[in-house]
Amino acid sequence: MSAGPPPDGLDELRHHWGEAYDIAADDGVCTATRKDGKGAALADPRPGGLRLRIQAGYAAMPVPRDLP
């Protein structure tokens, strides 16, 4: 089992952003990939840092929330 960030930070990101992004963690790095397939994956070692990256990316180019 790989060490990663505390699950509560990722759970919060998934709660708020899970309709638009696939959020995961592997080897201590949190990642978010847009569900519409546009743009590059976002990554940060901390859930809080990933949240800031998601917010900036979403402000620049919103992701539709009604994707399958």
N, C-alpha and C positions, 0 to 999 in steps of 0.2 A: 504494500500500500504506500503510495507516495504522499509525502507531506505537502500540505497545501494551506491556504488561508482558512480562517475559521468559517465553518459553513454558514453561520448566521449572516455574514456579510454578503455571501453569494445568494442566499435565500432571499434577502431583501432586494438585491438586484433583479433576481428572477421574478419576484412579485411585481415590481414596478416596470420592468423592461422586457420580461419574458415573451410578450406578444410580438415584439419587434426584433429581438436578438436571441440567439442561442448562447447561453452563458455557461461557462465551464471553468474548471481549474485542473491543471496538470503540472506536476513538478514545481509547485509553488508559484505558478503564473496563472493569473485570472485572465480569461479571454471572453470576448464577445464578438459574434459573427452576425451580421445583418441577415435576417430571414428572407429578404428580397434578393440576396445574392450580389448586391452592389457594394463596392468599396472593399477595402482590406480588413482583415480581422484586427480587432483592437486588443491590446494586451497591457497588463500592469501587474506587478507583484502583489498589490493590495486591492481589495474590493473597492475601497474609497477612491483610489486612483483610477480604477476602471470605470467607476461611476462618472467621474469627471470627463473621461474620454468619450463615454457613451453620450453624455449630455452635449458635448461639443459637436460630435458627429451628427447627432440628431438635429441640433440647431442648424447645422450647415445643410443637411439633406435628410428630412424626416423619413422614417420608415413607415410604410402602411401598417396599421395595427390589425388588419383583417386578413392576414395571410394564413394559409393552411399550416 
